């Protein structure tokens, strides 16, 4: 698909006998001279062409806008989105590093019935499963610790209203932290304490997650959260990934998230890889100061996690890459273009939770599986 001023990358996953076809699309602007409103309109027009073309019949279940200036741009995004109400909408300041003002990741699925729920979550329903999404959750408590505590407690209550438990049904979270170098410790403290009350410990399990720099339109918001849970899933359908030859448990250094999670359905599996950087299995930063070496080690770590989940990079359907220093963009962009020329990915500026990490990535993989004991997606 060729659209002026736009670059679209789409991954499609389909099975012959399934009603559910999945699409991940990354839409980026190529003309940095356009105004923000022109760039936003170009992205929206491209998404319309996508949903009327190769993704026809697919419902949007999740959207994330990456903005260069949330304070001045969020209102225009929300005005555009007023007519849409049946999917979770994430808006975060993480500037696209190709020099433009806005980029979009969108997740679409056919065969899904979507709706906004009274609990505040967004549902995509098919068969035995209710996929519960939420995005851009925030509050104005006095610091990052209190904000995170309120966010998680509210999420626990939302899940309870839907007949779910965080420990049994929570799959994925994202924490976008304004001034992450200073505010991340508060996120860690609150998450550890709330998780403990929910039976999420190093003796049980945690949840796949990304904790990364990012800000909301309101500068008083220190933490914004996106999340994903599945009602109807059974414990035996969820497996956690550790890749202990390459990575250590996050609890070793006082943090509570899983490196990756595999969810098995009757016909396929989903693998969620958390934000992953250049680290070894002792928890040490590898290749300090060298973004090229850090990128290679990061890929190695992600590859090990994917392999433990029965996948390879060929099964990856979308990637988000975070760079601490915008000056590293040209080098890292070239590396990604050479290794993943057809994969949907976006590279944005966002500080990783340890200052010595120059680059981090997350991704989602989907592959065919034969699990007759489980319901198909």
C-alpha positions in Angstrom: 0.0 0.0 0.0 1.5 3.3 -1.1 0.2 6.5 0.6 1.8 9.9 0.2 3.8 11.0 3.2 3.2 7.7 5.1 5.1 4.5 5.7 3.0 1.5 6.8 4.3 -1.8 8.1 1.7 -4.6 8.7 2.0 -8.1 10.0 -0.9 -10.5 9.5 -1.5 -13.8 11.3 -4.3 -16.0 10.0 -5.3 -19.7 10.3 -7.5 -21.4 7.7 -10.2 -22.6 10.2 -10.2 -19.6 12.5 -12.5 -16.7 12.6 -9.8 -14.6 14.2 -7.2 -13.0 12.0 -4.8 -10.6 13.8 -3.0 -7.6 12.4 -0.3 -5.4 13.9 0.4 -2.1 12.0 2.9 0.6 12.6 2.0 3.8 10.8 4.7 6.5 10.5 4.9 9.9 8.7 7.7 10.3 6.2 7.4 14.1 5.6 8.6 16.0 8.7 7.7 19.3 7.2 4.0 18.7 7.6 2.3 20.4 10.6 1.2 18.2 13.5 -2.4 18.4 12.4 -1.4 17.4 8.8 0.7 14.5 10.1 -2.2 13.3 12.4 -4.7 13.5 9.5 -2.3 11.6 7.2 -2.0 8.8 9.8 -5.8 8.7 10.3 -6.4 8.6 6.6 -3.8 5.8 6.3 -5.6 3.8 9.0 -8.9 4.2 7.2 -7.4 2.9 4.0 -6.0 0.0 6.0 -9.3 -0.9 7.6 -11.1 -0.6 4.3 -8.3 -2.6 2.5 -6.1 -5.4 3.7 -7.6 -5.3 7.2 -11.2 -5.1 6.1 -13.6 -6.6 8.7 -11.1 -6.3 11.5 -11.9 -4.4 14.7 -9.4 -2.2 16.4 -8.8 -3.5 19.9 -5.8 -1.2 20.9 -4.2 1.9 19.7 -1.1 3.8 20.9 -0.1 7.2 19.6 3.6 8.2 20.1 3.8 12.0 20.3 6.6 14.5 20.2 4.9 17.0 22.5 2.0 15.6 24.5 1.1 19.0 26.2 0.4 20.6 22.8 -0.8 17.6 20.8 -3.0 15.5 23.0 -6.1 17.7 22.5 -6.0 17.2 18.8 -5.7 13.4 19.1 -8.6 13.3 21.5 -10.7 15.5 19.3 -10.0 13.1 16.4 -10.8 10.1 18.6 -14.1 11.4 19.9 -16.2 9.3 17.5 -14.4 6.1 18.4 -15.2 4.4 21.7 -14.8 0.6 21.5 -11.1 0.2 22.0 -8.4 1.2 24.5 -6.5 4.4 23.5 -3.0 5.0 24.7 -1.4 8.5 24.1 2.1 9.0 25.3 4.9 11.5 24.7 7.7 9.4 23.3 8.9 11.3 20.2 9.3 9.2 17.0 12.9 9.5 16.2 12.6 9.8 12.4 12.1 13.5 13.0 8.3 13.5 12.8 5.7 14.5 15.4 3.4 11.4 15.7 3.4 7.7 15.0 0.8 5.0 15.6 0.8 1.3 16.6 -2.6 -0.3 16.1 -3.7 -3.9 16.9 -6.7 -5.2 15.0 -8.6 -8.6 15.1 -11.4 -10.0 13.0 -14.2 -12.0 14.7 -14.1 -9.8 17.8 -17.1 -8.0 19.4 -15.8 -4.9 21.0 -17.3 -2.6 23.6 -16.5 -0.2 26.4 -17.4 -1.7 29.8 -18.9 0.2 32.8 -15.8 -0.8 34.8 -13.7 1.5 32.5 -12.0 -1.4 30.7 -12.5 -2.2 27.0 -13.5 -5.7 25.9 -12.8 -7.7 22.8 -14.8 -10.8 23.0 -14.6 -14.0 21.0 -15.6 -17.6 22.0 -14.6 -18.4 25.6 -12.4 -15.3 26.1 -12.9 -11.7 27.0 -9.8 -9.7 26.3 -9.8 -6.7 28.6 -7.7 -3.7 27.6 -7.1 -0.3 29.2 -4.9 2.6 28.4 -3.8 6.1 29.5 -4.9 5.5 33.1 -3.5 8.2 35.4 -4.2 10.3 38.5 -2.9 13.3 40.3 -1.7 11.9 43.6 1.3 13.7 45.1 4.2 11.5 43.8 5.0 8.5 41.6 4.6 6.1 44.4 1.1 7.2 45.4 0.1 7.5 41.7 1.2 3.9 41.0 -0.5 2.6 44.1 -3.8 4.2 43.1 -3.5 3.1 39.5 -2.9 -0.6 40.5 -5.6 -0.6 43.2 -8.1 0.9 40.8 -7.1 -1.8 38.2 -7.6 -4.5 40.8 -11.1 -3.2 41.4 -11.9 -2.9 37.7 -10.9 -6.6 37.2 -13.0 -7.6 40.2 -16.0 -6.0 38.6 -15.4 -8.2 35.6 -15.0 -11.4 37.7 -11.2 -11.5 37.3 -8.1 -11.4 39.5 -4.9 -9.7 38.7 -2.9 -12.8 39.6 -5.0 -15.1 37.5 -5.9 -12.9 34.5 -3.4 -10.1 34.2 -1.1 -10.6 31.2 0.7 -7.3 30.4 1.3 -3.8 31.8 3.1 -0.7 30.6 4.2 2.1 33.0 5.2 5.3 31.3 7.1 7.4 33.8 7.7 11.1 33.6 11.4 11.8 34.6 12.0 8.1 34.9 15.5 8.5 36.5 13.9 10.1 39.6 10.3 8.7 39.6 10.9 5.0 38.8 11.9 4.0 42.3 8.4 5.1 43.5 6.8 3.0 40.8 8.9 0.0 41.9 8.0 0.4 45.6 4.3 0.8 45.0 4.1 -2.1 42.5 6.0 -4.4 44.8 3.7 -3.7 47.7 0.4 -3.9 45.8 1.5 -7.0 44.0 2.3 -8.6 47.4 -1.3 -8.1 48.5 -2.5 -9.7 45.2 -0.3 -12.9 45.7 2.2 -11.8 43.1 5.6 -12.6 44.5 8.9 -14.2 43.5 7.4 -17.4 44.9 4.3 -17.2 42.6 4.8 -15.1 39.5 4.6 -11.5 38.3 3.2 -10.0 35.0 5.0 -9.1 31.8 5.7 -5.3 31.8 7.5 -2.4 30.4 8.6 0.5 32.7 9.9 3.3 30.6 10.2 7.0 30.3 7.2 8.8 28.8 4.9 11.6 29.8 1.3 12.6 29.7 -0.2 15.9 28.6 -0.5 17.0 32.2 3.0 17.6 33.7 1.7 16.7 37.1 1.1 13.1 36.0 4.2 11.2 37.0 2.9 7.7 35.9 0.6 6.6 33.2 -0.5 2.9 32.9 -1.7 0.7 30.1 -2.8 -2.9 30.8 -4.2 -6.1 29.3 -5.9 -9.1 30.9 -7.9 -12.1 29.7 -11.1 -13.4 31.3 -11.8 -17.0 30.6 -8.1 -18.0 30.6 -7.0 -20.9 32.8 -3.7 -21.0 34.8 -2.3 -23.9 32.7 -2.6 -21.7 29.6 -0.1 -19.2 30.9 3.6 -19.8 31.1 6.3 -17.4 32.2 9.7 -17.0 30.4 13.0 -16.5 32.1 15.9 -17.3 29.7 18.2 -17.8 32.7 21.2 -18.4 30.6 21.0 -14.8 29.6 18.9 -13.0 32.2 18.3 -13.1 35.9 15.0 -12.8 37.8 13.9 -9.2 38.1 13.2 -9.9 41.8 17.0 -10.3 42.3 17.3 -6.5 42.1 14.0 -5.7 43.8 11.7 -5.3 40.8 8.5 -7.3 40.1 7.8 -8.2 36.5 8.2 -11.2 34.3 10.7 -11.2 31.4 8.1 -12.7 29.1 4.8 -14.5 29.1 3.4 -17.1 26.7 -0.4 -17.6 26.5 -1.6 -20.8 24.8 -4.9 -21.1 23.0 -6.2 -24.1 21.1 -5.0 -22.8 17.8 -2.2 -20.4 18.5 0.0 -18.9 21.2 0.8 -15.3 22.0 4.2 -14.4 23.4 4.7 -11.1 25.2 8.2 -10.0 25.7 8.7 -7.3 28.3 10.9 -4.3 27.9 14.4 -5.9 27.5 17.8 -4.3 27.5 21.5 -5.2 27.5 21.7 -7.2 30.7 23.3 -10.5 31.8 22.1 -13.3 34.1 23.7 -11.6 37.1 21.6 -8.4 36.5 24.6 -6.4 35.3 24.5 -3.8 32.5 26.4 -5.1 29.5 28.5 -2.9 27.1 28.0 0.4 28.9 28.4 3.4 26.6 28.2 1.3 23.4 24.8 1.4 21.8 25.7 -1.0 18.9 27.0 -3.7 21.3 24.0 -3.1 23.6 21.6 -3.5 20.7 23.2 -6.9 19.8 23.1 -8.1 23.4 19.4 -6.9 23.7 18.5 -8.9 20.5 20.3 -12.0 22.0 18.3 -11.7 25.2 15.0 -11.3 23.3 15.9 -14.2 21.1 16.5 -16.4 24.1 13.1 -15.4 25.6 11.3 -16.1 22.3 13.0 -19.4 22.0 11.9 -20.4 25.5 8.4 -19.5 24.4 8.7 -21.7 21.2 9.1 -18.7 18.9 11.8 -16.9 16.8 12.0 -13.4 15.5 10.1 -14.7 12.4 7.0 -15.0 14.7 7.3 -11.4 16.0 4.4 -9.2 14.8 5.4 -5.8 16.2 8.3 -4.1 18.1 8.7 -0.9 20.0 12.3 0.3 20.4 13.3 2.9 23.0 16.4 5.0 22.8 17.7 7.1 25.6 19.8 9.4 23.3 18.2 10.7 20.0 21.8 10.9 18.6 21.9 7.1 18.5 18.9 6.9 16.1 20.7 6.8 12.8 22.9 3.9 13.9 20.2 1.8 15.6 17.7 2.5 12.8 20.1 1.2 10.2 20.7 -2.0 12.3 16.9 -2.6 12.5 16.3 -1.9 8.9 19.0 -4.4 7.9 17.9 -7.2 10.3 14.1 -6.6 10.2 13.2 -5.0 6.9 9.6 -6.2 6.8 8.7 -6.2 10.5 6.5 -3.5 12.0 8.6 -1.5 14.4 8.9 2.1 15.6 11.9 3.7 17.3 11.1 6.4 19.9 12.9 8.5 22.4 12.4 7.3 26.0 14.8 6.9 28.8 15.2 3.3 30.1 14.8 2.7 33.8 18.6 2.3 34.3 20.6 5.3 33.1 23.4 3.1 31.7 21.0 1.3 29.3 21.0 3.1 26.0 18.4 1.0 24.2 15.4 -1.2 25.1 12.8 -3.1 23.1 9.6 -5.0 23.6 7.6 -7.1 21.2 4.8 -9.5 20.7 5.0 -12.8 18.8 2.2 -15.0 17.5 2.6 -18.5 16.1 0.4 -21.5 15.3 0.0 -24.1 18.0 -2.0 -27.3 18.4 -3.4 -27.3 22.0 -6.7 -29.3 21.7 -7.2 -29.1 25.5 -7.8 -25.4 25.2 -10.4 -23.3 23.4 -9.2 -21.5 20.2 -8.7 -17.8 20.3 
